[in-house]
Amino acid sequence: HKFFTDLSTSLIVGNSVRQQYLKEMGSYSNDLLIPGFYNINTIAGAISANEASYTVRNIAYFGDLNIGWKNYINFEATLRNEQDSRLSKAERSFYYPSAKLSFIPTDAIPGLKDNKVLNYAKLYGSFSRVGNIAIGPYSIQNIYTLAPGFPYGSLGGLTAGTEAFSSTLKPELTTEVEIGAELQFFQSRLSINATYYDQHVKNQTVPIGTSITTGYSTTLTNIGETQSNGEELQVTGQILTQAQNKVGWTVGVNYSNNDSKVISLLPGITSLSLGDRQYAVVGKPFPLLEGTDFVRDPQGHVVVDPNTGYPSAAQGLTTYGRTTPQYDLGVTTSVSYKFISISAVAEYRGGDVTYNGIGGTLDFTGSGYTSASAGRQVFVFPNSVIQTGPNTYVKNTNVNIENGNYGFWQGSAYASVDYPYISSGAFWKLRELNLTFNLDKFVKQSKFIRGATVSLTGRNLFLWVPKNNPWTDPEFSDTNPNSNLRGTNDIRETPGTRIFGGSLKLTF
């Protein structure tokens, strides 16, 4: 509805009901009487069977209000209430609101209208809160399952799981404040978008280790609060226009910097293991990679045995850095000439570290780059020293490791220490390359075909990583894609994949 000619409003209210239901029943055997004939009637041995079912219901009520004044001031607010059956009755109902205010000075201020330099400007600020439930159905109460191989004949038995659940689990809440600006110059040939954000996440749902004397090895619980803040900048420029120069050239750059830290954990707890060598530490970036290291002198040189040349493992853990990238830089470009255009997307990520479990496995089998770097021969451990007295060390120049094969790579502390397999998580990657041929002018005289476009595409074509990472793509992780953990890998993952494709689009 419009008020006073210049005040426009709109209001939307709604309700949604979503229900998921799954029932699975299976019967199977590990032995077939006839190879390749999958029929439960022709099996050897006993038939195994299982059954599972779950129901999840989500009910939501929401509202969206928009208020605009002369198209240059706009205010939008939303409110949503969710009720989800995966949580207990006391915790399943939660609210999350949002609000955004924007102002377009180039429309509001007469002196900025028809400006040849700055032709568009928008300033905005927003607040939002989003709720999320990071558990599956029936994950708030401890359950019992059928115990396989129960030892008392046909008597059935149930067993408890090893993970403890809690009926007091709460939804994860993410609150974010954002301010930004959108600017366009020279008839929109140069565009700049800049944003600053501050985000807080409360009640993250994670499994934490507990003493097995409780009957459970892990407990699923909510932990404190984390904070992330940073800047995002996007600049796009049309350097050449095809209409004026026959050749069109556009370049875009986007950059983001993210600083994160842990605000609080559980009461009285300042450090918490998240598994896979990753920790949440109050006041530190989240999450941190901590692992074992070699014994070192005060200057950081590795101390080796004067007889064997082998290093030894130090006590305690060393903090190596965060496992989520701090810096992200993307570069896009496109060039067009006549009916041909080519575009590319490249990206850099850095400021993080990765534990490469795959490296230890490759060294164990003798197929790794590092285990073959010395030609299977003895060598002086790089950057090492020998202790000659209390707090006295001399550079090691002639004490070789005593065995350049299995004895060193698996028989010494090298194999049990995390440090050799921790690398920078940085990389440059050519994300996409696309070559397009617009053949419209060649087919437009046809009676049937009005347009034709042929495209050739390649994705993840090239990867560049630092020298201390001879193993794999740092983006690959052996954790669940929905997990909060990153920065670890092993041999269970597949190698990075190049993708080549093509397309033909015809208009009739």
N, C-alpha and C positions, 0 to 999 in steps of 0.2 A: 504494500500500500504506500502511496505517496502523500506526504504532508507538506504544506507550504510550497508546493511546486518543486523545490530543490532537495527535499528530504525524502529519500526512498528507503523502504524497509521491506524485509521479508523474514518470515519465520516458518521453520519446518519442524514438526515434532513427529516422532515415530516410535514404533515398537518392533522388535524382531525376536523371533523364537527359532532357535536352531537346535536340532537334535541329531546326534550321530549314534547309530546302533550297529554293532558288529557281532556276528556269531560265526564261529569257526568250528568245524568238526572234521577230524582226520583219522584215517586208519592206514597203517603202513606196516611194512616188514623190510628187513635188511637182506632178505634172501628171496630170489626168484627161482622157481623151478624151471621156467623156460626163459632164457636170456632175452631181454628186450620185450617180453610180454608182460605188461603192467596190469595185472588183474589180481585182486585180493584173494580170489579163489585158488590161484595157483602160486602159492608161496610155500616156503619151507620154514618151519619153526612157528613161533607164536606170533599172533597179530598184535601190534601195538595200536593204541587209539588215544586221541586227545580231544578236548573240547574247551572252548573259551568263548566268553561273550562280555561285552561291555556296552554301556549306554552313557552318553554325555549330553547334558542339556544346558543350553545357554540362553538366558532371557535378558534382553537389553531394552532400555528406554533412553531416548536421545532427543536433543533439541539443537537447532542451529538458527542463530539470529544474525541478520546482516542489517547494518545501518549505513547509508551512504549520503554524503552531502556534496552536491554539485559534481559528483564523479571524481573529486580529487581528495576527499577524506572518506575513508571506509573503515568501519569497525565490524569485526566478526567474532562471535562468541559461540562456543558449543559446550554442551554438558551431556555426559553419558553415564548411565548407571548400568552395571553388568551384574548378573547373578549367575554363577557357574557351579554346576553340581560337583565339580572335581574338588572343591574346597568344602570344609565343614560349614554347617549352618551359620555359625557365628562369624565366619570370615568370607563367605562366598559373595556377599554384596559389597560392591565398591564403586566409587565415583571417580571420574576424571574429567576435568574441565579444560578449556583452552580459550584464548583470546588473542586477537591480532588487530593492531591499529596501523594503517598505512596512510601516507600523505604524499601527493604528487605536486611538488612546488612549481613545476613547469606549466601546469594547468591553472594553478591557483594565483601565481604572481604574474601580473601583466608584463613586467619587464623581462621575464624569461620566455615569454611566448615568441615563437618564430625566431628563436635564437639560432644563429648559424653554427655555433660551436656546440653548446649543450642543448640538444633537442628533446631530451627526456630525462627526468630524474624522479625517483621514487624512494622514500624513506619509510622504514617500517620497524616495528617491534612486536614481539609475540611472546606469549607464555603458554605452555602446554603441559599436560600431565597425561601419561598413558599407562594403563594397567596391562599386565601380562601374567598368564598362568603357565609356568614352565614345567608342569608335571602332567603325567598321563592319568587316566581314570584309576580310581582305587589306589592312590598313592599317598593317602593320609592315614592309613591304618595298616598295622602289621598283619600280613596274611599268611596262611599255611597252604602248602602245595603237597601233592601226593609224593611220598618218598619212594624213589625207585629202588627195587630190590629189597623190599622190606623182609626181614629175615624170618618171619613167623608164618611160613606157609601161605595160605590164602588170606591171612589176616591183614587188613589194610592199615596204612599208617600215614601220618601227615608230618611235615617238617617245616620249621620256620626258615625264612630267608636270612641272608646275612646283612641286609640293609634295613635299618630301623626307620620307620616313618612317623610323622607327627600330625595329629589332628589340628594343631594350631598353625599350620602353614598359612602364610598370607600371600596375596598376589604381589609380584614385583611391580614397583611403581617408578616410572621414569619422569622426572620433572625437568623441563628445559626452558631457559630464557634465551631469546635470540634478538639481536638487532642487526639491521643491515641496510644496504643501499643498492639501488640499481640505477646506473647512469649510462646514457647513450650520447655519443658525440658525432658530429659531422654526418648528419643525415643517417645516423645509426650504423655507420661503417665501423665505429669503435664502441664496444660495449664492455662495461666493467660492473661486476657484481661483487660486493664485499659483505662478509657476514662475520659476526662474533657470536659465539654461543657458550652457554654454561649449563651443563647437564648433571643432574644428580640421580643416581639409581639406588633405591632402597629395597631391602628384603630380597636380595638375589638368592635364588633357590639353588643350593649346591650341596653335593654329598661331601661330608668331612669325615676324616678317619676317627674312629673311636676304639677304645680298648676292647679286645675280643672277650675279655672277662664279662662284659655286659651281654654277651651272646650275639653281638652284631659287630661287624668290622667297619661299617660306615653308617652315618646317620644323615638323612636328608633334612636340611634345615634352612631357615632364612638367616643370612648374615648381613650385618650393618649397612654401610652406605659407601658408595664410590662417587667420585666427581670427575668429570671430563670437561675441559674447556679448550677453546681454540679459535683459530681464524680460518676462514675459507675465502679465497680470492679467485675469481674467474675473469679472464680478459680475452675477448674475441675481436679480431680485427680483420676487416676486408681490405687487404692491401691492394689488390688489383680487381677491377670489375671486368667481366668478360664483355659487357656491352661497350665499354670505352677502350679496352686494350686488347681485345681478342682473346687474351688469356685472363682467366679468373684465378685469384689466389687468396685463400682465407686461412688464417692461423689462429688457433685458440690455445690458451694456457690456463690450467686450473691448479691451484696450490692449496693444501690444507696442512695445518699444524695442530696436533692434538696433544694436550698435556692431561694426564690422568693421575689420580692418586686415591688411596683408600682413606676415607674419613673416619670410619669406625668399623669394628667387627663385632664379635660377641662380647658381653660384659666381662671385663678383666682380661681380655685376649688382645694382644697387639700383633700377633703373627699367626697365620693359619695356612696349613698345607692344603692345596687344592688337587694334589695328585700330579703325576707326570712332571715332577721337579718344579712345579709352579706354586707360588705362594702369594697370599695377600698380606701385606704388611702396612700397618697404619702409618700414614704420612709418606708412603712411597708409591711410585707408579704401579698400576694394576694391569695385569698380573706380572710378578717378577719371576725370572728364572734363577733358581739357586741350585748349585751343584758342587761336587767335590773338585779339588784341585791338587796339584803337586805341592810338595814342600818347597818353599822359595826363600831366598835371602831377602834382606830389607829392600833391595833394589828391584825385586821381582824376578830374578833369575832362578831357574829350576835347579835345585840341589840334587846331585846324583851321587850314587855310591862310588867311592874311589876305586873299588875293585871290579864291580860288574858294569859300571856306567849307567845303571838303571836309576830312574827317579823313584820316589816313594810318595805315597798318598798322604796328604795333610789331614789333620783332624778338622771336623766341623764343615760348614758349608760356605761357599763364596757366592756373592750376588753378582750375576753377570749382566743383568739388564732386563728391560721389559720385553714381553713377547708379542705385543701389538705394535704395529708401525706408528711412529710419531709423525713422520713426514710422508706426504703423498703429492706427487707432481705428475700431472697429465698434460700431454701435448697432442693436439690434433691439427691436421692440416689437410687441405684439399686444393687441387689444381685442376682446372678445366680448360680445354682448348677444343673449339669446334664441337664435335660430338663425343669427345673422349674426356673422361674425368677420372682422377685417381685420388683416393683419400687414405689417410693413415692415422692410427691412434697408438701412441706410445705412453708408457707409464713408469714412474719410478716410485718405489716405496723404500723407506729406510728408518733408522733410529731404533731398531729392534734386534733381538737375537733369537737363534733357533738351536735347539738340541737335535742333532742328527743321529738318531739311533741306528739309522741305516748304515752309518759309517762304521760302527762297532761290528756289525754283522759282516760287512764286506772285509774288514781287517781279519776277522775270525776265519773266514774262508780263504784268505789270501788273495782275494780278487779286487781289493780296494786300491785306489790311487795312492793313498799314503803308504800302505804296506809294501808297495812295489817301488816307491820313490827312491829308495837307496839301492835298488837292484838286488835285493835280498842279501845284501852284504852288511857287515858291521859298520857303524858310523858313530861319530861323536854326537850325543844328544844336543840339538841346537840350543844356543843361548843358555848353556848350563854352567854351573860352578861346582867346585868341590870344597867342602868345609874342612879347614885345616886346624881349627881351634874355636873356642867360644867366640861367636860373632865374628869369625874371621873366615873369609872365602876367597878362593882364587879361581880365575877363569879356567874352565876345562878345555884344553886344547888337544889332549892326546889319549884320554881314557875312552875307548870305544865301548859301546854296549857289547856284551859278550856273545850274543846270539842275534843275528839279523833276521831270523825267521820267526817261527812260532814262539821261541823262547822269549823274545821281546814283545811281540805284538799281542800275545795272549798270556805269557807266563810272568809278565812283570806288572807293576802298578798301572802301566799305560792303558791296559784293557779295562781296569776297574774305575778309573778316574773319568769324570764327565768332561773335563776341560778340553781334551783333544777333539771332541766331537761337537763343541759349541762354536757356532759361526755367526757372522753377521746375517741378519735376515733381509738385508737390502738386495734389491734387484732392479734392473731396467728390463722392460719387456715390450716388444712390439706386439701390441694387443691385436691389431687388425690392419689389414691392407686390402683395399677394395678398388678394383678397376672396372669401370662402367662404360659401356658403349650405348649411346642413345641413337637408335637407328630410325627414328620417326621420319626424318626427311627422305630416307631411302625407300620407305614402304607406304608413305601417305598417298601415293598415286594408285595403290592397290585398291581393288573394289571391296576387299574383305578386311584387310588388316589396316588399322588406323595408326598403330604405334607399336614399336618393338624396342625392348631394352635388354641387353645382355650384360651380366655382371659376373666377375670372378672374384672370389673372396678367400683370404687366408687369415686364420686366427692363431695367436700364440706362435708366431713364426720364429722369433728369435728371443733368447734370454741371455742376459749378461749378469753375472754375480761376482762378488769379491773373490780373491784368490783363496781366502780361508774357507770357502765353501765349494769343495770339489764334488759334492754329492748330488743334490737334487734341488728342485724348485722350492724356495722357502714358503710359497703359498700352500703347498701340500701339507696336510696335517692328518694324524691318525685319530683325531678326536671327532666326535659327532659334529656335523655342521651347525647344529643349534647350541653347541656347548660354548661356555664362556672361555674355554681354554684354547690357546693356540701355541704354536712355537715348538712342537715336537713332531718327529716323524720316525718311521721305521720301515721294515721291508714289507709291511702289509699293504702299502699304498701302491698305486700304479704310477708309472713315470708320467712326466708332463706330456701333453698330447698336442701335436700340431693338427689343425683342421683346415682342409681345403674344400671349397665348395663353388658352385656356379648356379646361376639362375637365368631363366628366360621369361620375360614378361611380354605378353601380347595383348593388344587392345583391338577389339573388333567393332 
